[in-house]
Amino acid sequence: MSQKTAARVKPEEAETAFGPGDAETGGLLTVDLNALAANYRDLAARAKPAECAAVVKADAYGIGLKPATAALASAGCKTFFVALIDEALKLRTVAPDAAIYVLNGLNPGTAGAFRDIDARPVLGSMLEVEEWDAAARAAKEPLPAAIHIDTGMSRHGLSADEANALAAKLKSLAFKPSLVMSHFARADEAGRPMTLRQIADFKALAAKFLGVTASLANSAGLLAYPDARFDLVRPGISLYGGRALIEGDNPMQPVVRLDVKIVQVRKAKAGDSVGYGGEFKLTRDSRLAVLSAGYADGIPRASGSTNEKRGIEAVVAGKRCPTVGRVSMDLVVIDVTELPEGAVKRGDLATLLGEGISVDDLAAPSGTVGYEVLTRLGSRYRRTYIGG
Ligand SMILES: *Cc1c(COP(=O)(O)O)cnc(C)c1O
C-alpha cells in the first residue's frame, strides 16, 4: 500500500509555528506536545493491561491532527480514532502503520476510499455492516472493521438483538470484525447506575464476539470505572488536558495556552456602559484593556459579563482580571483597574488559557465544556508547537 511508505513526520522535524508573525498576530496559541505525550503515557499506564488508543477526531480536538498524531505515535500509540474518512486520509500521511478507525462509520459508497488507505469503519447500523460485508466479498479480502453496539446512547450502534444475531453468524462474514465497541452516555459522573448497567450489558454482548478486541471506555470511563477498560480504551479529552469527570481534580496536564494582544488600555467613567447591548455599566471609574480575540476566535460569545453575571477572566501581569460586557467578534474587554498604572500597556499579552485558567474555566461561564472550547480554537492565531 503506497501510504505505508509515506514519510513519517517526526514532531521535531515538523514546522513549529504557523500563521501571522509575532508582531502582527492578535493572539499566540501554544500547543505543548510534551504535555500531550505525557498525558498519553499517564493514561496508558492507568489502562494497563488494556491498550491505550487515542481519539484524534475534529483535528485532534482542535490542537492539530498531524502534530498531535506524530507526538502520540512517538509516545507509543498504535490505534487512532477519527470521526470522518477525510480525517483518516490526513492521519494516514503521518501514521503509516497505525490502525485507524472512523467513528462516524461508512458513508454510502465509500468502502473503496476506506480500503485505499487501510482505514476501518466503525459500523453502526446493519446497513453499514451489509455494505462493508459486500465490499469485502467483492474484494476477496477479510477487510477489518469495528462493530459498534448501542448500550444507552441511542446515537450510533447495533441494537442488542442485532449484535446477538451478527455474533451468531460471525463465521459466515466476508469481513473481519477487528473491534467490538460501545460508548458511555454519562461516565463523567462517578458511580452512575446507568454506567454500571452499560458495562454489564457490553460485557455480555462483547463476550459473544470471541477473539475480537473489546473497547468501551472514553476518558471518563478510563478514569472513573476500572471495570470498563476491557482490551482497549479510547480517551480523547484527557489527552488534551480537558476535564473528563464533572467532579474532583483533573489529573491531566494542560496542553494549550492562549495569550492575546492588548490592543489598547483606556479609561472609562463610572456609569459608562461597555460593549454591545450596553449590558455592563461600570460602577467605578475604571481602566479597561481591549483584547484582540473574540467569538470568531473561539471565545464563546456568551462568556462575557453583565452586572449580574460573571464572565471569563484573563491573567495580566500575574493578576486575574474579569471581562466586562459582551464578547464581540474580534474583541473582548477586561477590567484592569486593580493593576498598578503602567503594569499594563498596549502590545502586552493577556492570558486566556494558562496561568491557572483551564479550558474548562474558559468554557464554564457560557455553560459549555472544555471539549467545545478546544475544538473551536480560532484559526487566526499564531500557532506554535513546542516539544514533541
Ligand atoms: C469522542 C469519543 C471518544 C472520546 O471521548 P472523550 O470523552 O473525549 O474521552 C470515545 N469514543 C467515542 C465513540 C467517541 O465518539
The ligand as an SDF file (V2000), in Angstrom:
LIG
                    3D

 15 15  0  0  0  0  0  0  0  0999 V2000
  -15.2650   11.2250   21.1450 C   0  0  0  0  0  0  0  0  0  0  0  0
  -15.3560    9.7930   21.5010 C   0  0  0  0  0  0  0  0  0  0  0  0
  -14.4710    9.2240   22.4330 C   0  0  0  0  0  0  0  0  0  0  0  0
  -13.5380   10.0510   23.2840 C   0  0  0  0  0  0  0  0  0  0  0  0
  -14.2800   10.6480   24.3260 O   0  0  0  0  0  0  0  0  0  0  0  0
  -13.6180   11.5760   25.4340 P   0  0  0  0  0  0  0  0  0  0  0  0
  -14.7320   11.8830   26.3500 O   0  0  0  0  0  0  0  0  0  0  0  0
  -13.0950   12.7730   24.7250 O   0  0  0  0  0  0  0  0  0  0  0  0
  -12.5180   10.8010   26.0770 O   0  0  0  0  0  0  0  0  0  0  0  0
  -14.5040    7.8460   22.6070 C   0  0  0  0  0  0  0  0  0  0  0  0
  -15.3880    7.0820   21.9130 N   0  0  0  0  0  0  0  0  0  0  0  0
  -16.2830    7.6020   21.0380 C   0  0  0  0  0  0  0  0  0  0  0  0
  -17.2390    6.7080   20.3360 C   0  0  0  0  0  0  0  0  0  0  0  0
  -16.3030    8.9730   20.8170 C   0  0  0  0  0  0  0  0  0  0  0  0
  -17.2130    9.4920   19.9690 O   0  0  0  0  0  0  0  0  0  0  0  0
  1  2  1  0
  2  3  1  0
  2 14  2  0
  3  4  1  0
  3 10  2  0
  4  5  1  0
  5  6  1  0
  6  7  2  0
  6  8  1  0
  6  9  1  0
 10 11  1  0
 11 12  2  0
 12 13  1  0
 12 14  1  0
 14 15  1  0
M  END
$$$$
